Amino acid sequence: MIEKTIRMNYLYDFYQALLTEKQNQYMTMYYLDDLSLGEIAEQFDVSRQAVYDNIKRTEALLEEYETKLMLLRRYEERQALIQRLKTAIMEQGSPDTMIEIVEALEKLE
């Protein structure tokens, strides 16, 4: 469950501008403010099921955006390469290794 929450938070960070105001409000309240479905439903005067359905549809939409745009995947790849570069620098790795990592980073742009 924690992995899903972290993933949804990342996806939301990358794609929130593509969501409607209502989707943004529900996702913020549920994932960032940690409100329950009942608490959100009460604030919007809708059923708990309506909130649940909206959040599930929004989660699916975020996953669809990620499938098409791959912003999170590229971000994670960039972070892994940066970590490899830091390790190579700390261990005084070969210049060829560092150049290879930098070139891989450039390809992600």
N, CA, C and O atoms as a MOPAC input file, in Angstrom:
PM7 MOZYME 1SCF
protein

 N      0.83200 1    -1.21100 1     0.00000 1
 C      0.00000 1     0.00000 1     0.00000 1
 C      0.86800 1     1.26300 1     0.00000 1
 O      0.54700 1     2.23700 1    -0.68100 1
 N      1.95000 1     1.24600 1     0.75200 1
 C      2.82100 1     2.43000 1     0.79900 1
 C      3.43800 1     2.67900 1    -0.57100 1
 O      3.55100 1     3.82900 1    -0.99700 1
 N      3.84100 1     1.61000 1    -1.27100 1
 C      4.43000 1     1.77700 1    -2.60000 1
 C      3.42600 1     2.42800 1    -3.54600 1
 O      3.78200 1     3.29600 1    -4.34400 1
 N      2.16000 1     1.99700 1    -3.44900 1
 C      1.12100 1     2.57500 1    -4.30800 1
 C      0.93500 1     4.06100 1    -3.98900 1
 O      0.81100 1     4.88900 1    -4.89000 1
 N      0.91600 1     4.37700 1    -2.71500 1
 C      0.74400 1     5.77400 1    -2.30100 1
 C      1.89400 1     6.62800 1    -2.81400 1
 O      1.67800 1     7.72500 1    -3.32800 1
 N      3.10800 1     6.12900 1    -2.67600 1
 C      4.27300 1     6.86900 1    -3.16500 1
 C      4.19000 1     7.05300 1    -4.67100 1
 O      4.43800 1     8.14300 1    -5.18800 1
 N      3.83400 1     5.96800 1    -5.38100 1
 C      3.71100 1     6.05000 1    -6.84200 1
 C      2.64300 1     7.06400 1    -7.23800 1
 O      2.87000 1     7.88700 1    -8.12400 1
 N      1.48800 1     7.01000 1    -6.59300 1
 C      0.41000 1     7.95000 1    -6.91800 1
 C      0.83600 1     9.38500 1    -6.63600 1
 O      0.50000 1    10.29200 1    -7.39700 1
 N      1.57300 1     9.59700 1    -5.54700 1
 C      2.05300 1    10.95100 1    -5.25200 1
 C      2.98700 1    11.45100 1    -6.34300 1
 O      2.89800 1    12.60600 1    -6.76000 1
 N      3.89000 1    10.58000 1    -6.81100 1
 C      4.78400 1    10.97000 1    -7.90700 1
 C      3.99000 1    11.24300 1    -9.18600 1
 O      4.19100 1    12.26500 1    -9.84200 1
 N      3.09300 1    10.32800 1    -9.53100 1
 C      2.30000 1    10.52500 1   -10.74700 1
 C      1.48700 1    11.81200 1   -10.65600 1
 O      1.37900 1    12.56000 1   -11.62700 1
 N      0.92100 1    12.05700 1    -9.48600 1
 C      0.14600 1    13.27400 1    -9.28500 1
 C      1.04300 1    14.50900 1    -9.45800 1
 O      0.63800 1    15.48800 1   -10.08500 1
 N      2.24500 1    14.45800 1    -8.90800 1
 C      3.17500 1    15.58900 1    -9.06500 1
 C      3.44900 1    15.88100 1   -10.53800 1
 O      3.47500 1    17.03900 1   -10.95600 1
 N      3.65300 1    14.82700 1   -11.31500 1
 C      3.98700 1    15.00700 1   -12.72500 1
 C      2.79000 1    15.42900 1   -13.58200 1
 O      2.94500 1    16.22000 1   -14.51200 1
 N      1.60800 1    14.91100 1   -13.27500 1
 C      0.48200 1    15.07200 1   -14.19600 1
 C     -0.69500 1    15.87500 1   -13.64100 1
 O     -1.74000 1    15.93100 1   -14.29000 1
 N     -0.57000 1    16.48500 1   -12.49200 1
 C     -1.70600 1    17.18600 1   -11.90200 1
 C     -2.26200 1    18.29400 1   -12.79000 1
 O     -3.45600 1    18.58600 1   -12.73700 1
 N     -1.42800 1    18.89900 1   -13.58900 1
 C     -1.89800 1    19.98000 1   -14.47500 1
 C     -2.87400 1    19.46600 1   -15.53300 1
 O     -3.61800 1    20.24700 1   -16.12700 1
 N     -2.87200 1    18.15900 1   -15.76800 1
 C     -3.76400 1    17.56900 1   -16.77100 1
 C     -5.11100 1    17.14600 1   -16.18900 1
 O     -5.99000 1    16.70000 1   -16.92700 1
 N     -5.28100 1    17.28000 1   -14.88300 1
 C     -6.50700 1    16.85700 1   -14.21700 1
 C     -7.48400 1    18.01700 1   -14.06400 1
 O     -7.10000 1    19.18600 1   -14.12200 1
 N     -8.73900 1    17.67500 1   -13.87100 1
 C     -9.75900 1    18.69300 1   -13.61200 1
 C     -9.59300 1    19.21700 1   -12.18300 1
 O     -8.88100 1    18.62400 1   -11.37300 1
 N    -10.24000 1    20.30200 1   -11.89500 1
 C    -10.17100 1    20.88900 1   -10.54900 1
 C    -10.68200 1    19.89200 1    -9.49900 1
 O    -10.08100 1    19.73200 1    -8.43700 1
 N    -11.78800 1    19.23500 1    -9.81100 1
 C    -12.36600 1    18.27400 1    -8.87000 1
 C    -11.42100 1    17.09000 1    -8.64600 1
 O    -11.23800 1    16.65200 1    -7.51000 1
 N    -10.82300 1    16.57300 1    -9.72100 1
 C     -9.87100 1    15.47300 1    -9.58700 1
 C     -8.68300 1    15.90200 1    -8.72400 1
 O     -8.21400 1    15.14700 1    -7.87300 1
 N     -8.21200 1    17.11500 1    -8.95600 1
 C     -7.10600 1    17.65100 1    -8.15500 1
 C     -7.48300 1    17.75400 1    -6.68200 1
 O     -6.69700 1    17.38700 1    -5.80800 1
 N     -8.67000 1    18.24500 1    -6.41200 1
 C     -9.10300 1    18.39800 1    -5.02600 1
 C     -9.18700 1    17.03600 1    -4.33200 1
 O     -8.68300 1    16.87500 1    -3.22000 1
 N     -9.81800 1    16.06100 1    -4.98000 1
 C     -9.96100 1    14.72700 1    -4.38400 1
 C     -8.60100 1    14.08100 1    -4.15400 1
 O     -8.35600 1    13.51000 1    -3.09200 1
 N     -7.71600 1    14.16900 1    -5.14500 1
 C     -6.40000 1    13.53500 1    -5.01800 1
 C     -5.57100 1    14.21300 1    -3.92200 1
 O     -4.88500 1    13.53900 1    -3.15400 1
 N     -5.63300 1    15.52500 1    -3.85300 1
 C     -4.90500 1    16.25400 1    -2.81700 1
 C     -5.41300 1    15.86700 1    -1.43500 1
 O     -4.63000 1    15.58900 1    -0.52600 1
 N     -6.71500 1    15.85400 1    -1.29200 1
 C     -7.29000 1    15.53300 1     0.01100 1
 C     -6.99300 1    14.08100 1     0.41400 1
 O     -6.69700 1    13.80400 1     1.57600 1
 N     -7.07300 1    13.17700 1    -0.53400 1
 C     -6.90000 1    11.75400 1    -0.22900 1
 C     -5.42800 1    11.38400 1    -0.03800 1
 O     -5.07200 1    10.73900 1     0.94800 1
 N     -4.58300 1    11.78900 1    -0.97200 1
 C     -3.18500 1    11.36000 1    -0.92700 1
 C     -2.26800 1    12.30000 1    -0.15400 1
 O     -1.35900 1    11.83500 1     0.53300 1
 N     -2.47900 1    13.59000 1    -0.24800 1
 C     -1.57300 1    14.52900 1     0.41300 1
 C     -2.04900 1    14.91000 1     1.81900 1
 O     -1.25000 1    14.99400 1     2.75200 1
 N     -3.35900 1    15.13800 1     1.95800 1
 C     -3.89300 1    15.52600 1     3.26200 1
 C     -4.30700 1    14.32600 1     4.11000 1
 O     -4.61200 1    14.46800 1     5.29400 1
 N     -4.31500 1    13.13000 1     3.49000 1
 C     -4.62900 1    11.86800 1     4.17600 1
 C     -6.03300 1    11.85500 1     4.77900 1
 O     -6.25100 1    11.29900 1     5.85500 1
 N     -6.97600 1    12.47100 1     4.07700 1
 C     -8.36500 1    12.42200 1     4.53300 1
 C     -9.00600 1    11.11700 1     4.08000 1
 O     -8.62500 1    10.55100 1     3.05600 1
 N     -9.96800 1    10.65200 1     4.83900 1
 C    -10.68300 1     9.42500 1     4.47300 1
 C    -11.70600 1     9.73700 1     3.38600 1
 O    -12.03300 1    10.89600 1     3.12700 1
 N    -12.20400 1     8.67000 1     2.75500 1
 C    -13.24200 1     8.85100 1     1.73400 1
 C    -14.46400 1     9.53100 1     2.34100 1
 O    -15.08200 1    10.39000 1     1.71200 1
 N    -14.80700 1     9.14100 1     3.56600 1
 C    -15.95500 1     9.73900 1     4.24100 1
 C    -15.77200 1    11.21800 1     4.50700 1
 O    -16.71000 1    11.99800 1     4.34400 1
 N    -14.58700 1    11.61100 1     4.91000 1
 C    -14.31700 1    13.02800 1     5.17900 1
 C    -14.40000 1    13.85700 1     3.89900 1
 O    -14.92300 1    14.97100 1     3.90100 1
 N    -13.87900 1    13.30200 1     2.81200 1
 C    -13.95100 1    14.00900 1     1.53000 1
 C    -15.39900 1    14.10000 1     1.06500 1
 O    -15.84600 1    15.15100 1     0.60500 1
 N    -16.12200 1    13.00400 1     1.18600 1
 C    -17.53600 1    12.97000 1     0.77600 1
 C    -18.34700 1    14.01200 1     1.54500 1
 O    -19.21300 1    14.67800 1     0.97900 1
 N    -18.06100 1    14.14100 1     2.81700 1
 C    -18.77000 1    15.10800 1     3.65100 1
 C    -18.51400 1    16.53900 1     3.17300 1
 O    -19.43800 1    17.35100 1     3.12100 1
 N    -17.27500 1    16.84500 1     2.82600 1
 C    -16.93600 1    18.19800 1     2.38100 1
 C    -17.59700 1    18.56200 1     1.05200 1
 O    -17.92000 1    19.72400 1     0.80800 1
 N    -17.79600 1    17.54800 1     0.18600 1
 C    -18.37500 1    17.80900 1    -1.13000 1
 C    -19.85900 1    17.46100 1    -1.19400 1
 O    -20.50100 1    17.62800 1    -2.23200 1
 N    -20.39200 1    16.98200 1    -0.08600 1
 C    -21.80500 1    16.59400 1    -0.01000 1
 C    -22.16300 1    15.57300 1    -1.09500 1
 O    -23.15900 1    15.70800 1    -1.80400 1
 N    -21.31600 1    14.55200 1    -1.19400 1
 C    -21.55200 1    13.43600 1    -2.11700 1
 C    -21.36600 1    12.14300 1    -1.32900 1
 O    -20.96000 1    12.16300 1    -0.16700 1
 N    -21.66800 1    11.02500 1    -1.97400 1
 C    -21.51700 1     9.74600 1    -1.28900 1
 C    -20.05000 1     9.33600 1    -1.22500 1
 O    -19.22400 1     9.78600 1    -2.01900 1
 N    -19.75700 1     8.49200 1    -0.28400 1
 C    -18.40800 1     7.93000 1    -0.15200 1
 C    -18.04400 1     7.16900 1    -1.42400 1
 O    -16.90100 1     7.20700 1    -1.87800 1
 N    -19.03500 1     6.47600 1    -1.99300 1
 C    -18.82200 1     5.71000 1    -3.22800 1
 C    -18.45700 1     6.63600 1    -4.39300 1
 O    -17.62500 1     6.28600 1    -5.23000 1
 N    -19.07800 1     7.80800 1    -4.44400 1
 C    -18.77400 1     8.76800 1    -5.51700 1
 C    -17.31700 1     9.22400 1    -5.41700 1
 O    -16.63600 1     9.35800 1    -6.43400 1
 N    -16.84500 1     9.46000 1    -4.20400 1
 C    -15.45000 1     9.87000 1    -3.99500 1
 C    -14.52100 1     8.73000 1    -4.40400 1
 O    -13.53600 1     8.94200 1    -5.11000 1
 N    -14.84700 1     7.51900 1    -3.95300 1
 C    -14.03900 1     6.33700 1    -4.28400 1
 C    -13.93300 1     6.16600 1    -5.80000 1
 O    -12.84200 1     5.97200 1    -6.33600 1
 N    -15.07200 1     6.24100 1    -6.48200 1
 C    -15.08700 1     6.07400 1    -7.94200 1
 C    -14.24100 1     7.14000 1    -8.63200 1
 O    -13.48900 1     6.83900 1    -9.55900 1
 N    -14.36700 1     8.37800 1    -8.17900 1
 C    -13.59800 1     9.46800 1    -8.77400 1
 C    -12.10000 1     9.25000 1    -8.57700 1
 O    -11.31600 1     9.44500 1    -9.50700 1
 N    -11.70500 1     8.85400 1    -7.38800 1
 C    -10.28700 1     8.62900 1    -7.10600 1
 C     -9.76800 1     7.46000 1    -7.93600 1
 O     -8.67000 1     7.54300 1    -8.48600 1
 N    -10.52700 1     6.37800 1    -8.04000 1
 C    -10.08900 1     5.21800 1    -8.83200 1
 C     -9.95100 1     5.58700 1   -10.31300 1
 O     -8.98900 1     5.18000 1   -10.96400 1
 N    -10.89100 1     6.34300 1   -10.83800 1
 C    -10.80300 1     6.78400 1   -12.23600 1
 C     -9.59400 1     7.68900 1   -12.43800 1
 O     -8.90000 1     7.58900 1   -13.44900 1
 N     -9.34600 1     8.56500 1   -11.48100 1
 C     -8.20900 1     9.47700 1   -11.58100 1
 C     -6.89400 1     8.71100 1   -11.50300 1
 O     -5.95300 1     9.02000 1   -12.23400 1
 N     -6.82100 1     7.71700 1   -10.62800 1
 C     -5.62000 1     6.88600 1   -10.54400 1
 C     -5.35400 1     6.19000 1   -11.88300 1
 O     -4.21900 1     6.14600 1   -12.35700 1
 N     -6.41700 1     5.64900 1   -12.48300 1
 C     -6.27700 1     4.97600 1   -13.77700 1
 C     -5.82900 1     5.96800 1   -14.84200 1
 O     -5.01200 1     5.63600 1   -15.70200 1
 N     -6.35800 1     7.17300 1   -14.78500 1
 C     -5.98400 1     8.21400 1   -15.74000 1
 C     -4.50300 1     8.59000 1   -15.57900 1
 O     -3.79500 1     8.76200 1   -16.57200 1
 N     -4.04300 1     8.71600 1   -14.34400 1
 C     -2.63700 1     9.01700 1   -14.09600 1
 C     -1.73200 1     7.91600 1   -14.64000 1
 O     -0.68400 1     8.19900 1   -15.22100 1
 N     -2.13800 1     6.66300 1   -14.45100 1
 C     -1.37000 1     5.53600 1   -14.98700 1
 C     -1.35400 1     5.57000 1   -16.51400 1
 O     -0.34400 1     5.24500 1   -17.13900 1
 N     -2.47100 1     5.96200 1   -17.10600 1
 C     -2.54400 1     6.07200 1   -18.57000 1
 C     -1.60300 1     7.17100 1   -19.07900 1
 O     -0.90200 1     6.98900 1   -20.07500 1
 N     -1.59700 1     8.30800 1   -18.38500 1
 C     -0.67400 1     9.37900 1   -18.76300 1
 C      0.77000 1     8.89300 1   -18.68100 1
 O      1.58600 1     9.19100 1   -19.55300 1
 N      1.07500 1     8.14300 1   -17.62300 1
 C      2.43900 1     7.64400 1   -17.44700 1
 C      2.80300 1     6.67100 1   -18.56200 1
 O      3.93200 1     6.68300 1   -19.05200 1
 N      1.85800 1     5.83300 1   -18.96500 1
 C      2.11100 1     4.88500 1   -20.05900 1
 C      2.46900 1     5.63500 1   -21.33900 1
 O      3.34300 1     5.20900 1   -22.09400 1
 N      1.79800 1     6.73800 1   -21.57000 1
 C      2.02200 1     7.49600 1   -22.80800 1
 C      3.22200 1     8.43700 1   -22.72200 1
 O      3.99000 1     8.54100 1   -23.67900 1
 N      3.39300 1     9.11700 1   -21.59900 1
 C      4.40600 1    10.17100 1   -21.49700 1
 C      5.67900 1     9.74100 1   -20.77000 1
 O      6.74200 1    10.31900 1   -20.99600 1
 N      5.58700 1     8.76400 1   -19.92500 1
 C      6.72200 1     8.16300 1   -19.20000 1
 C      7.57700 1     9.17100 1   -18.43200 1
 O      8.79700 1     9.02200 1   -18.37200 1
 N      6.96500 1    10.17400 1   -17.85500 1
 C      7.73200 1    11.16700 1   -17.09800 1
 C      8.31900 1    10.56900 1   -15.82400 1
 O      9.47100 1    10.84000 1   -15.48500 1
 N      7.53500 1     9.76000 1   -15.11900 1
 C      8.03500 1     9.14400 1   -13.89000 1
 C      9.14500 1     8.15200 1   -14.19900 1
 O     10.15900 1     8.12000 1   -13.50200 1
 N      8.96700 1     7.35000 1   -15.22600 1
 C      9.99200 1     6.36600 1   -15.58700 1
 C     11.31600 1     7.05700 1   -15.91900 1
 O     12.37800 1     6.63800 1   -15.45800 1
 N     11.23900 1     8.10900 1   -16.71600 1
 C     12.46200 1     8.83600 1   -17.08000 1
 C     13.09300 1     9.50800 1   -15.86200 1
 O     14.31700 1     9.56100 1   -15.74000 1
 N     12.26400 1    10.01100 1   -14.97500 1
 C     12.76400 1    10.61300 1   -13.73200 1
 C     13.51900 1     9.56500 1   -12.90600 1
 O     14.61500 1     9.83200 1   -12.41400 1
 N     12.93600 1     8.38500 1   -12.75600 1
 C     13.57300 1     7.32100 1   -11.98000 1
 C     14.88200 1     6.86400 1   -12.63800 1
 O     15.87100 1     6.60800 1   -11.95000 1
 N     14.88200 1     6.76400 1   -13.95700 1
 C     16.10300 1     6.39200 1   -14.67200 1
 C     17.18400 1     7.44900 1   -14.47200 1
 O     18.35300 1     7.12300 1   -14.26500 1
 N     16.78400 1     8.71400 1   -14.53600 1
 C     17.72800 1     9.81900 1   -14.32800 1
 C     18.31700 1     9.75600 1   -12.91500 1
 O     19.52300 1     9.92500 1   -12.73000 1
 N     17.46200 1     9.51400 1   -11.93100 1
 C     17.92800 1     9.43600 1   -10.55200 1
 C     18.91500 1     8.29200 1   -10.36000 1
 O     19.90600 1     8.44200 1    -9.64600 1
 N     18.65200 1     7.15100 1   -10.99100 1
 C     19.55800 1     6.00100 1   -10.89200 1
 C     20.90700 1     6.31600 1   -11.53500 1
 O     21.95700 1     5.96800 1   -10.99300 1
 N     20.87300 1     6.97500 1   -12.69100 1
 C     22.12100 1     7.34400 1   -13.36400 1
 C     22.91800 1     8.37700 1   -12.55900 1
 O     24.14400 1     8.30500 1   -12.48200 1
 N     22.22100 1     9.31700 1   -11.97600 1
 C     22.89300 1    10.32300 1   -11.14700 1
 C     23.54900 1     9.64700 1    -9.94700 1
 O     24.66600 1    10.00000 1    -9.57000 1
 N     22.87200 1     8.69200 1    -9.35700 1
 C     23.45800 1     7.96700 1    -8.22300 1
 C     24.69500 1     7.18700 1    -8.65500 1
 O     25.69700 1     7.15100 1    -7.94200 1
 N     24.61400 1     6.55700 1    -9.84100 1
 C     25.78300 1     5.83600 1   -10.36900 1
 C     26.95100 1     6.78800 1   -10.58500 1
 O     28.09700 1     6.45900 1   -10.27900 1
 N     26.65400 1     7.96700 1   -11.11500 1
 C     27.70300 1     8.96300 1   -11.35600 1
 C     28.33800 1     9.41300 1   -10.03900 1
 O     29.56000 1     9.52600 1    -9.94200 1
 N     27.51300 1     9.66700 1    -9.03700 1
 C     28.03400 1    10.06700 1    -7.72500 1
 C     28.94800 1     8.97500 1    -7.15900 1
 O     30.02100 1     9.26200 1    -6.62800 1
 N     28.50800 1     7.73000 1    -7.28100 1
 C     29.31500 1     6.61300 1    -6.78800 1
 C     30.63300 1     6.52900 1    -7.54700 1
 O     31.68700 1     6.33000 1    -6.94200 1
 N     30.58200 1     6.67900 1    -8.86200 1
 C     31.80900 1     6.62800 1    -9.67600 1
 C     32.76500 1     7.74400 1    -9.28300 1
 O     33.97700 1     7.53400 1    -9.22400 1
 N     32.23200 1     8.91600 1    -9.01700 1
 C     33.08100 1    10.04100 1    -8.61000 1
 C     33.70300 1     9.76100 1    -7.24700 1
 O     34.90100 1     9.96700 1    -7.05100 1
 N     32.88100 1     9.29000 1    -6.30300 1
 C     33.38900 1     9.01000 1    -4.94900 1
 C     34.45500 1     7.92200 1    -4.96100 1
 O     35.41500 1     7.97200 1    -4.19100 1
 N     34.28200 1     6.94900 1    -5.83100 1
 C     35.24000 1     5.84200 1    -5.90700 1
 C     36.35000 1     6.12000 1    -6.92200 1
 O     37.16100 1     5.25000 1    -7.23800 1
 N     36.36100 1     7.35000 1    -7.41900 1
 C     37.33400 1     7.76200 1    -8.42200 1
 C     37.35500 1     6.77700 1    -9.59500 1
 O     38.39700 1     6.25900 1    -9.99700 1
 N     36.14800 1     6.54900 1   -10.11800 1
 C     35.98400 1     5.64200 1   -11.25000 1
 C     36.65900 1     6.17200 1   -12.50300 1
 O     37.14300 1     7.30300 1   -12.54500 1
 N     36.67800 1     5.34300 1   -13.49900 1
 C     37.35400 1     5.72600 1   -14.74200 1
 C     36.57600 1     6.82200 1   -15.46200 1
 O     35.34800 1     6.86500 1   -15.38800 1
 N     37.27900 1     7.69500 1   -16.14900 1
 C     36.60400 1     8.74600 1   -16.92800 1
 C     35.64800 1     8.14600 1   -17.96700 1
 O     34.60000 1     8.72600 1   -18.24900 1
 N     36.00100 1     7.00100 1   -18.53100 1
 C     35.12900 1     6.36700 1   -19.51900 1
 C     33.77400 1     6.01300 1   -18.90700 1
 O     32.73400 1     6.20300 1   -19.53800 1
 N     33.79100 1     5.50200 1   -17.68500 1
 C     32.54100 1     5.16100 1   -16.99700 1
 C     31.70300 1     6.40500 1   -16.78100 1
 O     30.49300 1     6.38600 1   -17.01100 1
 N     32.32500 1     7.47900 1   -16.34400 1
 C     31.60300 1     8.73100 1   -16.08500 1
 C     31.02900 1     9.30800 1   -17.36900 1
 O     29.90200 1     9.80100 1   -17.37800 1
 N     31.78400 1     9.25200 1   -18.44000 1
 C     31.29700 1     9.74500 1   -19.73400 1
 C     30.11000 1     8.90100 1   -20.19100 1
 O     29.13000 1     9.43800 1   -20.70700 1
 N     30.19100 1     7.60300 1   -20.00800 1
 C     29.09300 1     6.70100 1   -20.38600 1
 C     27.80900 1     7.06200 1   -19.63100 1
 O     26.72600 1     7.08600 1   -20.21700 1
 N     27.93400 1     7.34000 1   -18.33900 1
 C     26.77500 1     7.70400 1   -17.52600 1
 C     26.20700 1     9.04900 1   -17.97800 1
 O     24.99100 1     9.19100 1   -18.11000 1
 N     27.06800 1    10.02900 1   -18.21500 1
 C     26.61100 1    11.34600 1   -18.67100 1
 C     25.90200 1    11.22500 1   -20.02200 1
 O     24.87600 1    11.86900 1   -20.23800 1
 N     26.42900 1    10.42100 1   -20.91400 1
 C     25.78500 1    10.22200 1   -22.21800 1
 C     24.41200 1     9.56800 1   -22.05300 1
 O     23.47200 1     9.91300 1   -22.76900 1
 N     24.29500 1     8.64200 1   -21.13000 1
 C     22.99500 1     8.01600 1   -20.85500 1
 C     22.00900 1     9.05700 1   -20.32000 1
 O     20.82800 1     9.03800 1   -20.66700 1
 N     22.49600 1     9.95200 1   -19.48600 1
 C     21.64500 1    11.03900 1   -18.96700 1
 C     21.17000 1    11.94600 1   -20.10500 1
 O     20.00600 1    12.34400 1   -20.14900 1
 N     22.06600 1    12.26000 1   -21.00400 1
 C     21.71200 1    13.13300 1   -22.13100 1
 C     20.63200 1    12.50200 1   -23.01100 1
 O     19.77600 1    13.20800 1   -23.54300 1
 N     20.66900 1    11.20600 1   -23.16200 1
 C     19.66900 1    10.51300 1   -23.98800 1
 C     18.26800 1    10.57800 1   -23.36400 1
 O     17.26900 1    10.48000 1   -24.07500 1
 N     18.19700 1    10.74000 1   -22.06200 1
 C     16.89800 1    10.80400 1   -21.38200 1
 C     16.21800 1    12.15000 1   -21.57300 1
 O     15.00800 1    12.25600 1   -21.37100 1
 N     16.94000 1    13.15100 1   -21.94400 1
 C     16.37000 1    14.49500 1   -22.07300 1
 C     15.42200 1    14.60600 1   -23.21500 1
 O     14.86200 1    15.67600 1   -23.45100 1

